[in-house]
């Protein structure tokens, strides 16, 4: 029996909306990454982008469990000597909640060209409104 690989003509991209109000960050990020990769479809192929678009709302209302607000650190480096900057998750949630969601989901996608194309289908917004009403997104149950 031969392995079937999805073709671009067979792939149908849908739009989903996720409301993060009161949801745990890691649990939601795994479900979002699963939909972006296309693992929820029967046509899934690891080497083809079969995933759907995901619109995330209320990014500022996501919940971090335990002591993660103070103990979990996000690091970035400017490239210069001594250029390491570390920000706790609580401060990042206040300043840029969209980036917190994007970092969590991006870490769960493949680290290659295919993962970068999947990541472009993620749209994160603070608040309950978004500019993608024309695509008629469906509610994603998490």
VMD Tcl script that builds the backbone (N, CA, C; Angstrom):
set m [mol new atoms 426]
animate dup $m
set s [atomselect $m all]
$s set {name element resname resid chain x y z} {
  {N N UNK 1 A 0.844 -1.174 0.000}
  {CA C UNK 1 A 0.000 0.000 0.000}
  {C C UNK 1 A 0.889 1.238 0.000}
  {N N UNK 2 A 0.619 2.176 -0.867}
  {CA C UNK 2 A 1.457 3.362 -0.970}
  {C C UNK 2 A 0.930 4.484 -0.075}
  {N N UNK 3 A 1.837 5.352 0.339}
  {CA C UNK 3 A 1.475 6.489 1.170}
  {C C UNK 3 A 0.887 7.588 0.297}
  {N N UNK 4 A -0.219 8.142 0.725}
  {CA C UNK 4 A -0.866 9.211 -0.016}
  {C C UNK 4 A -0.377 10.554 0.511}
  {N N UNK 5 A 0.062 11.420 -0.382}
  {CA C UNK 5 A 0.515 12.759 -0.006}
  {C C UNK 5 A -0.491 13.765 -0.555}
  {N N UNK 6 A -0.901 14.686 0.277}
  {CA C UNK 6 A -1.899 15.679 -0.118}
  {C C UNK 6 A -1.364 16.578 -1.214}
  {N N UNK 7 A -2.225 16.902 -2.169}
  {CA C UNK 7 A -1.882 17.810 -3.256}
  {C C UNK 7 A -2.533 19.168 -2.990}
  {N N UNK 8 A -1.945 20.203 -3.527}
  {CA C UNK 8 A -2.455 21.561 -3.303}
  {C C UNK 8 A -3.908 21.704 -3.746}
  {N N UNK 9 A -4.320 21.004 -4.797}
  {CA C UNK 9 A -5.692 21.108 -5.284}
  {C C UNK 9 A -6.686 20.480 -4.314}
  {N N UNK 10 A -6.251 19.505 -3.520}
  {CA C UNK 10 A -7.141 18.810 -2.585}
  {C C UNK 10 A -7.301 19.535 -1.265}
  {N N UNK 11 A -6.408 20.459 -0.963}
  {CA C UNK 11 A -6.403 21.119 0.345}
  {C C UNK 11 A -7.403 22.265 0.353}
  {N N UNK 12 A -8.271 22.259 1.349}
  {CA C UNK 12 A -9.231 23.345 1.532}
  {C C UNK 12 A -8.928 24.030 2.852}
  {N N UNK 13 A -8.615 25.309 2.809}
  {CA C UNK 13 A -8.249 26.069 4.013}
  {C C UNK 13 A -9.495 26.719 4.610}
  {N N UNK 14 A -9.727 26.444 5.882}
  {CA C UNK 14 A -10.840 27.033 6.615}
  {C C UNK 14 A -10.307 28.058 7.599}
  {N N UNK 15 A -11.213 28.848 8.169}
  {CA C UNK 15 A -10.859 29.848 9.177}
  {C C UNK 15 A -11.538 29.483 10.489}
  {N N UNK 16 A -10.782 29.573 11.584}
  {CA C UNK 16 A -11.305 29.300 12.919}
  {C C UNK 16 A -11.029 30.479 13.834}
  {N N UNK 17 A -11.910 30.673 14.824}
  {CA C UNK 17 A -11.755 31.724 15.834}
  {C C UNK 17 A -11.638 31.054 17.197}
  {N N UNK 18 A -10.673 31.524 17.997}
  {CA C UNK 18 A -10.485 31.016 19.357}
  {C C UNK 18 A -10.557 32.197 20.315}
  {N N UNK 19 A -11.400 32.091 21.330}
  {CA C UNK 19 A -11.488 33.110 22.375}
  {C C UNK 19 A -10.693 32.607 23.571}
  {N N UNK 20 A -9.665 33.356 23.987}
  {CA C UNK 20 A -8.764 32.902 25.046}
  {C C UNK 20 A -9.171 33.344 26.441}
  {N N UNK 21 A -10.330 33.920 26.595}
  {CA C UNK 21 A -10.732 34.424 27.906}
  {C C UNK 21 A -10.836 33.273 28.913}
  {N N UNK 22 A -9.957 33.305 29.933}
  {CA C UNK 22 A -9.966 32.301 30.977}
  {C C UNK 22 A -9.334 30.972 30.602}
  {N N UNK 23 A -8.691 30.864 29.445}
  {CA C UNK 23 A -8.076 29.612 28.999}
  {C C UNK 23 A -6.596 29.583 29.396}
  {N N UNK 24 A -6.055 28.384 29.620}
  {CA C UNK 24 A -4.655 28.202 29.992}
  {C C UNK 24 A -3.794 28.269 28.728}
  {N N UNK 25 A -2.707 29.027 28.791}
  {CA C UNK 25 A -1.877 29.312 27.618}
  {C C UNK 25 A -1.367 28.055 26.914}
  {N N UNK 26 A -0.734 27.151 27.634}
  {CA C UNK 26 A -0.145 25.975 27.003}
  {C C UNK 26 A -1.159 25.051 26.376}
  {N N UNK 27 A -2.278 24.857 27.036}
  {CA C UNK 27 A -3.330 23.978 26.519}
  {C C UNK 27 A -3.908 24.520 25.224}
  {N N UNK 28 A -4.118 25.830 25.176}
  {CA C UNK 28 A -4.679 26.445 23.981}
  {C C UNK 28 A -3.646 26.465 22.855}
  {N N UNK 29 A -2.385 26.716 23.192}
  {CA C UNK 29 A -1.336 26.792 22.179}
  {C C UNK 29 A -1.158 25.460 21.461}
  {N N UNK 30 A -1.291 24.339 22.170}
  {CA C UNK 30 A -1.164 23.040 21.511}
  {C C UNK 30 A -2.293 22.807 20.523}
  {N N UNK 31 A -3.505 23.196 20.879}
  {CA C UNK 31 A -4.639 23.030 19.968}
  {C C UNK 31 A -4.508 23.934 18.745}
  {N N UNK 32 A -4.038 25.164 18.957}
  {CA C UNK 32 A -3.852 26.086 17.838}
  {C C UNK 32 A -2.780 25.548 16.894}
  {N N UNK 33 A -1.674 25.048 17.447}
  {CA C UNK 33 A -0.601 24.488 16.615}
  {C C UNK 33 A -1.093 23.272 15.847}
  {N N UNK 34 A -1.944 22.460 16.452}
  {CA C UNK 34 A -2.487 21.283 15.783}
  {C C UNK 34 A -3.334 21.672 14.580}
  {N N UNK 35 A -4.144 22.729 14.721}
  {CA C UNK 35 A -4.985 23.196 13.617}
  {C C UNK 35 A -4.129 23.860 12.540}
  {N N UNK 36 A -3.115 24.635 12.931}
  {CA C UNK 36 A -2.231 25.273 11.947}
  {C C UNK 36 A -1.479 24.236 11.119}
  {N N UNK 37 A -1.088 23.134 11.730}
  {CA C UNK 37 A -0.382 22.065 11.015}
  {C C UNK 37 A -1.323 21.241 10.153}
  {N N UNK 38 A -2.599 21.153 10.522}
  {CA C UNK 38 A -3.559 20.373 9.762}
  {C C UNK 38 A -3.734 18.971 10.296}
  {N N UNK 39 A -3.296 18.709 11.520}
  {CA C UNK 39 A -3.385 17.367 12.081}
  {C C UNK 39 A -4.822 16.950 12.404}
  {N N UNK 40 A -5.749 17.875 12.385}
  {CA C UNK 40 A -7.138 17.556 12.649}
  {C C UNK 40 A -7.860 17.055 11.403}
  {N N UNK 41 A -7.184 17.041 10.265}
  {CA C UNK 41 A -7.781 16.616 9.003}
  {C C UNK 41 A -7.312 15.211 8.633}
  {N N UNK 42 A -8.157 14.492 7.900}
  {CA C UNK 42 A -7.800 13.153 7.444}
  {C C UNK 42 A -6.760 13.205 6.327}
  {N N UNK 43 A -6.641 14.336 5.661}
  {CA C UNK 43 A -5.729 14.496 4.531}
  {C C UNK 43 A -4.322 14.912 4.975}
  {N N UNK 44 A -4.063 14.954 6.275}
  {CA C UNK 44 A -2.794 15.451 6.820}
  {C C UNK 44 A -1.583 14.730 6.229}
  {N N UNK 45 A -0.600 15.517 5.822}
  {CA C UNK 45 A 0.703 15.008 5.379}
  {C C UNK 45 A 1.766 15.842 6.079}
  {N N UNK 46 A 2.803 15.211 6.654}
  {CA C UNK 46 A 3.809 15.974 7.393}
  {C C UNK 46 A 4.617 16.937 6.534}
  {N N UNK 47 A 4.732 16.662 5.241}
  {CA C UNK 47 A 5.577 17.491 4.384}
  {C C UNK 47 A 4.801 18.531 3.586}
  {N N UNK 48 A 3.480 18.633 3.822}
  {CA C UNK 48 A 2.635 19.576 3.086}
  {C C UNK 48 A 1.843 20.404 4.087}
  {N N UNK 49 A 1.691 21.686 3.801}
  {CA C UNK 49 A 0.917 22.573 4.681}
  {C C UNK 49 A -0.571 22.356 4.419}
  {N N UNK 50 A -1.206 21.524 5.236}
  {CA C UNK 50 A -2.631 21.234 5.086}
  {C C UNK 50 A -3.470 21.967 6.131}
  {N N UNK 51 A -2.854 22.826 6.919}
  {CA C UNK 51 A -3.525 23.472 8.044}
  {C C UNK 51 A -4.470 24.579 7.658}
  {N N UNK 52 A -5.179 25.087 8.665}
  {CA C UNK 52 A -6.169 26.137 8.501}
  {C C UNK 52 A -5.688 27.433 9.145}
  {N N UNK 53 A -6.408 28.512 8.880}
  {CA C UNK 53 A -6.132 29.803 9.490}
  {C C UNK 53 A -6.775 29.847 10.871}
  {N N UNK 54 A -6.103 30.494 11.830}
  {CA C UNK 54 A -6.634 30.619 13.188}
  {C C UNK 54 A -6.565 32.084 13.607}
  {N N UNK 55 A -7.706 32.616 14.059}
  {CA C UNK 55 A -7.796 33.977 14.584}
  {C C UNK 55 A -7.973 33.863 16.095}
  {N N UNK 56 A -7.073 34.477 16.858}
  {CA C UNK 56 A -7.100 34.410 18.314}
  {C C UNK 56 A -7.588 35.752 18.857}
  {N N UNK 57 A -8.594 35.702 19.723}
  {CA C UNK 57 A -9.172 36.910 20.324}
  {C C UNK 57 A -8.913 36.924 21.829}
  {N N UNK 58 A -8.969 38.100 22.411}
  {CA C UNK 58 A -8.782 38.309 23.851}
  {C C UNK 58 A -7.457 37.725 24.340}
  {N N UNK 59 A -6.381 38.060 23.669}
  {CA C UNK 59 A -5.057 37.543 24.032}
  {C C UNK 59 A -4.628 38.005 25.413}
  {N N UNK 60 A -5.107 39.154 25.851}
  {CA C UNK 60 A -4.691 39.683 27.154}
  {C C UNK 60 A -5.367 38.972 28.312}
  {N N UNK 61 A -6.379 38.136 28.045}
  {CA C UNK 61 A -7.122 37.466 29.111}
  {C C UNK 61 A -6.721 35.998 29.273}
  {N N UNK 62 A -5.583 35.612 28.706}
  {CA C UNK 62 A -5.102 34.237 28.843}
  {C C UNK 62 A -4.565 34.027 30.256}
  {N N UNK 63 A -4.593 32.776 30.733}
  {CA C UNK 63 A -4.202 32.452 32.100}
  {C C UNK 63 A -2.908 31.650 32.081}
  {N N UNK 64 A -1.980 32.015 32.977}
  {CA C UNK 64 A -0.767 31.240 33.197}
  {C C UNK 64 A -0.872 30.605 34.582}
  {N N UNK 65 A -0.656 29.302 34.674}
  {CA C UNK 65 A -0.833 28.599 35.934}
  {C C UNK 65 A 0.431 28.646 36.782}
  {N N UNK 66 A 0.271 28.366 38.060}
  {CA C UNK 66 A 1.411 28.299 38.975}
  {C C UNK 66 A 2.089 29.644 39.147}
  {N N UNK 67 A 3.435 29.612 39.242}
  {CA C UNK 67 A 4.224 30.829 39.426}
  {C C UNK 67 A 4.818 31.336 38.123}
  {N N UNK 68 A 4.227 30.957 36.990}
  {CA C UNK 68 A 4.809 31.319 35.696}
  {C C UNK 68 A 4.825 32.823 35.440}
  {N N UNK 69 A 3.904 33.558 36.032}
  {CA C UNK 69 A 3.874 35.009 35.811}
  {C C UNK 69 A 5.163 35.676 36.289}
  {N N UNK 70 A 5.768 35.143 37.337}
  {CA C UNK 70 A 6.988 35.751 37.866}
  {C C UNK 70 A 8.245 34.958 37.519}
  {N N UNK 71 A 8.141 33.632 37.388}
  {CA C UNK 71 A 9.337 32.807 37.211}
  {C C UNK 71 A 9.681 32.515 35.760}
  {N N UNK 72 A 8.698 32.423 34.868}
  {CA C UNK 72 A 8.988 32.121 33.463}
  {C C UNK 72 A 9.559 33.356 32.788}
  {N N UNK 73 A 10.715 33.188 32.145}
  {CA C UNK 73 A 11.404 34.315 31.508}
  {C C UNK 73 A 11.460 34.112 29.997}
  {N N UNK 74 A 11.316 35.212 29.275}
  {CA C UNK 74 A 11.488 35.219 27.827}
  {C C UNK 74 A 12.747 36.024 27.523}
  {N N UNK 75 A 13.635 35.457 26.719}
  {CA C UNK 75 A 14.926 36.067 26.442}
  {C C UNK 75 A 15.021 36.492 24.983}
  {N N UNK 76 A 15.766 37.574 24.757}
  {CA C UNK 76 A 16.133 37.971 23.395}
  {C C UNK 76 A 17.510 38.600 23.460}
  {N N UNK 77 A 18.227 38.532 22.362}
  {CA C UNK 77 A 19.599 39.038 22.330}
  {C C UNK 77 A 19.748 39.987 21.145}
  {N N UNK 78 A 20.388 41.123 21.378}
  {CA C UNK 78 A 20.546 42.131 20.340}
  {C C UNK 78 A 21.668 41.791 19.370}
  {N N UNK 79 A 22.558 40.889 19.759}
  {CA C UNK 79 A 23.693 40.547 18.914}
  {C C UNK 79 A 24.978 41.191 19.389}
  {N N UNK 80 A 24.876 42.136 20.300}
  {CA C UNK 80 A 26.040 42.804 20.853}
  {C C UNK 80 A 26.433 42.158 22.184}
  {N N UNK 81 A 27.658 42.395 22.606}
  {CA C UNK 81 A 28.134 41.890 23.883}
  {C C UNK 81 A 27.292 42.479 25.015}
  {N N UNK 82 A 26.799 41.625 25.882}
  {CA C UNK 82 A 25.955 42.084 26.982}
  {C C UNK 82 A 24.566 42.474 26.544}
  {N N UNK 83 A 24.140 42.045 25.373}
  {CA C UNK 83 A 22.858 42.461 24.814}
  {C C UNK 83 A 21.696 41.543 25.125}
  {N N UNK 84 A 21.818 40.708 26.158}
  {CA C UNK 84 A 20.737 39.803 26.526}
  {C C UNK 84 A 19.692 40.548 27.360}
  {N N UNK 85 A 18.435 40.467 26.951}
  {CA C UNK 85 A 17.336 41.079 27.678}
  {C C UNK 85 A 16.366 39.988 28.088}
  {N N UNK 86 A 16.019 39.941 29.353}
  {CA C UNK 86 A 15.087 38.939 29.869}
  {C C UNK 86 A 13.856 39.638 30.433}
  {N N UNK 87 A 12.674 39.136 30.058}
  {CA C UNK 87 A 11.417 39.721 30.508}
  {C C UNK 87 A 10.587 38.616 31.153}
  {N N UNK 88 A 10.061 38.818 32.372}
  {CA C UNK 88 A 9.174 37.804 32.956}
  {C C UNK 88 A 7.841 37.746 32.200}
  {N N UNK 89 A 7.193 36.601 32.260}
  {CA C UNK 89 A 5.953 36.384 31.508}
  {C C UNK 89 A 4.849 37.349 31.940}
  {N N UNK 90 A 4.812 37.717 33.205}
  {CA C UNK 90 A 3.786 38.647 33.677}
  {C C UNK 90 A 3.905 40.016 33.040}
  {N N UNK 91 A 5.131 40.512 32.921}
  {CA C UNK 91 A 5.342 41.808 32.293}
  {C C UNK 91 A 5.066 41.747 30.791}
  {N N UNK 92 A 5.418 40.621 30.169}
  {CA C UNK 92 A 5.158 40.459 28.739}
  {C C UNK 92 A 3.655 40.373 28.474}
  {N N UNK 93 A 2.903 39.772 29.394}
  {CA C UNK 93 A 1.452 39.693 29.259}
  {C C UNK 93 A 0.823 41.082 29.328}
  {N N UNK 94 A 1.412 41.977 30.133}
  {CA C UNK 94 A 0.907 43.346 30.225}
  {C C UNK 94 A 1.276 44.164 28.990}
  {N N UNK 95 A 2.558 44.058 28.554}
  {CA C UNK 95 A 3.054 44.896 27.467}
  {C C UNK 95 A 2.630 44.404 26.087}
  {N N UNK 96 A 2.827 43.103 25.811}
  {CA C UNK 96 A 2.567 42.571 24.468}
  {C C UNK 96 A 1.969 41.168 24.569}
  {N N UNK 97 A 0.674 41.069 24.897}
  {CA C UNK 97 A 0.075 39.737 25.022}
  {C C UNK 97 A 0.038 38.971 23.701}
  {N N UNK 98 A 0.004 39.692 22.576}
  {CA C UNK 98 A 0.012 39.009 21.275}
  {C C UNK 98 A 1.307 38.240 21.085}
  {N N UNK 99 A 2.427 38.838 21.500}
  {CA C UNK 99 A 3.730 38.184 21.349}
  {C C UNK 99 A 3.837 36.951 22.241}
  {N N UNK 100 A 3.225 36.986 23.403}
  {CA C UNK 100 A 3.234 35.837 24.311}
  {C C UNK 100 A 2.545 34.639 23.652}
  {N N UNK 101 A 1.399 34.873 23.019}
  {CA C UNK 101 A 0.668 33.805 22.342}
  {C C UNK 101 A 1.470 33.312 21.140}
  {N N UNK 102 A 2.016 34.247 20.367}
  {CA C UNK 102 A 2.781 33.860 19.171}
  {C C UNK 102 A 4.002 33.026 19.528}
  {N N UNK 103 A 4.711 33.389 20.590}
  {CA C UNK 103 A 5.891 32.626 21.003}
  {C C UNK 103 A 5.508 31.218 21.445}
  {N N UNK 104 A 4.401 31.092 22.163}
  {CA C UNK 104 A 3.969 29.783 22.633}
  {C C UNK 104 A 3.602 28.863 21.466}
  {N N UNK 105 A 2.911 29.410 20.474}
  {CA C UNK 105 A 2.492 28.595 19.329}
  {C C UNK 105 A 3.675 28.312 18.408}
  {N N UNK 106 A 4.523 29.300 18.176}
  {CA C UNK 106 A 5.649 29.118 17.268}
  {C C UNK 106 A 6.608 28.043 17.759}
  {N N UNK 107 A 6.752 27.916 19.081}
  {CA C UNK 107 A 7.608 26.883 19.631}
  {C C UNK 107 A 7.083 25.475 19.402}
  {N N UNK 108 A 5.805 25.342 19.054}
  {CA C UNK 108 A 5.197 24.034 18.826}
  {C C UNK 108 A 5.088 23.673 17.356}
  {N N UNK 109 A 5.561 24.544 16.474}
  {CA C UNK 109 A 5.547 24.282 15.033}
  {C C UNK 109 A 6.923 23.825 14.576}
  {N N UNK 110 A 7.022 23.194 13.404}
  {CA C UNK 110 A 8.328 22.767 12.895}
  {C C UNK 110 A 9.272 23.948 12.688}
  {N N UNK 111 A 10.572 23.688 12.899}
  {CA C UNK 111 A 11.575 24.743 12.761}
  {C C UNK 111 A 12.179 24.696 11.360}
  {N N UNK 112 A 11.389 24.973 10.348}
  {CA C UNK 112 A 11.867 24.987 8.967}
  {C C UNK 112 A 10.954 25.880 8.125}
  {N N UNK 113 A 11.131 25.845 6.816}
  {CA C UNK 113 A 10.347 26.692 5.926}
  {C C UNK 113 A 8.857 26.381 6.022}
  {N N UNK 114 A 8.523 25.121 6.189}
  {CA C UNK 114 A 7.122 24.727 6.312}
  {C C UNK 114 A 6.499 25.299 7.587}
  {N N UNK 115 A 7.240 25.270 8.691}
  {CA C UNK 115 A 6.746 25.843 9.943}
  {C C UNK 115 A 6.538 27.343 9.848}
  {N N UNK 116 A 7.417 28.022 9.127}
  {CA C UNK 116 A 7.257 29.472 8.959}
  {C C UNK 116 A 6.019 29.801 8.134}
  {N N UNK 117 A 5.710 28.983 7.129}
  {CA C UNK 117 A 4.501 29.234 6.337}
  {C C UNK 117 A 3.240 28.930 7.156}
  {N N UNK 118 A 3.312 27.940 8.041}
  {CA C UNK 118 A 2.178 27.640 8.923}
  {C C UNK 118 A 1.951 28.773 9.913}
  {N N UNK 119 A 3.044 29.342 10.429}
  {CA C UNK 119 A 2.940 30.402 11.430}
  {C C UNK 119 A 2.286 31.662 10.862}
  {N N UNK 120 A 2.430 31.893 9.562}
  {CA C UNK 120 A 1.835 33.079 8.938}
  {C C UNK 120 A 0.316 33.021 8.924}
  {N N UNK 121 A -0.274 31.844 9.166}
  {CA C UNK 121 A -1.724 31.702 9.168}
  {C C UNK 121 A -2.332 31.986 10.538}
  {N N UNK 122 A -1.494 32.384 11.508}
  {CA C UNK 122 A -1.972 32.716 12.852}
  {C C UNK 122 A -2.169 34.224 12.956}
  {N N UNK 123 A -3.360 34.642 13.361}
  {CA C UNK 123 A -3.691 36.058 13.551}
  {C C UNK 123 A -4.115 36.252 14.998}
  {N N UNK 124 A -3.383 37.084 15.753}
  {CA C UNK 124 A -3.647 37.274 17.185}
  {C C UNK 124 A -4.059 38.717 17.430}
  {N N UNK 125 A -5.144 38.900 18.213}
  {CA C UNK 125 A -5.658 40.234 18.503}
  {C C UNK 125 A -6.018 40.367 19.974}
  {N N UNK 126 A -5.780 41.555 20.535}
  {CA C UNK 126 A -6.308 41.899 21.857}
  {C C UNK 126 A -7.728 42.396 21.637}
  {N N UNK 127 A -8.605 42.035 22.524}
  {CA C UNK 127 A -9.986 42.453 22.368}
  {C C UNK 127 A -10.802 41.410 21.620}
  {N N UNK 128 A -12.091 41.692 21.485}
  {CA C UNK 128 A -13.016 40.713 20.926}
  {C C UNK 128 A -13.357 40.944 19.462}
  {N N UNK 129 A -12.801 41.964 18.824}
  {CA C UNK 129 A -13.127 42.199 17.412}
  {C C UNK 129 A -11.897 41.966 16.538}
  {N N UNK 130 A -12.158 41.580 15.276}
  {CA C UNK 130 A -11.080 41.292 14.335}
  {C C UNK 130 A -11.537 41.645 12.917}
  {N N UNK 131 A -10.590 41.892 11.993}
  {CA C UNK 131 A -10.953 42.300 10.632}
  {C C UNK 131 A -11.175 41.136 9.665}
  {N N UNK 132 A -11.435 39.920 10.159}
  {CA C UNK 132 A -11.566 38.760 9.286}
  {C C UNK 132 A -12.997 38.220 9.247}
  {N N UNK 133 A -13.981 39.091 9.384}
  {CA C UNK 133 A -15.381 38.667 9.355}
  {C C UNK 133 A -15.785 38.149 7.974}
  {N N UNK 134 A -15.172 38.658 6.919}
  {CA C UNK 134 A -15.530 38.263 5.556}
  {C C UNK 134 A -15.220 36.787 5.286}
  {N N UNK 135 A -14.264 36.215 6.021}
  {CA C UNK 135 A -13.914 34.807 5.824}
  {C C UNK 135 A -14.876 33.855 6.535}
  {N N UNK 136 A -15.824 34.386 7.305}
  {CA C UNK 136 A -16.810 33.621 8.046}
  {C C UNK 136 A -16.156 32.510 8.875}
  {N N UNK 137 A -15.323 32.893 9.855}
  {CA C UNK 137 A -14.632 31.880 10.649}
  {C C UNK 137 A -15.579 31.116 11.572}
  {N N UNK 138 A -15.245 29.844 11.799}
  {CA C UNK 138 A -16.017 28.997 12.695}
  {C C UNK 138 A -15.374 29.004 14.068}
  {N N UNK 139 A -16.170 28.757 15.094}
  {CA C UNK 139 A -15.669 28.703 16.474}
  {C C UNK 139 A -14.885 27.407 16.661}
  {N N UNK 140 A -13.679 27.516 17.210}
  {CA C UNK 140 A -12.859 26.343 17.502}
  {C C UNK 140 A -13.021 26.011 18.973}
  {N N UNK 141 A -13.520 24.826 19.261}
  {CA C UNK 141 A -13.728 24.401 20.642}
  {C C UNK 141 A -12.405 23.897 21.214}
  {N N UNK 142 A -11.941 24.538 22.286}
  {CA C UNK 142 A -10.681 24.156 22.914}
  {C C UNK 142 A -10.965 23.623 24.304}
}
mol reanalyze $m
mol bondsrecalc $m
mol representation Tube
mol addrep $m
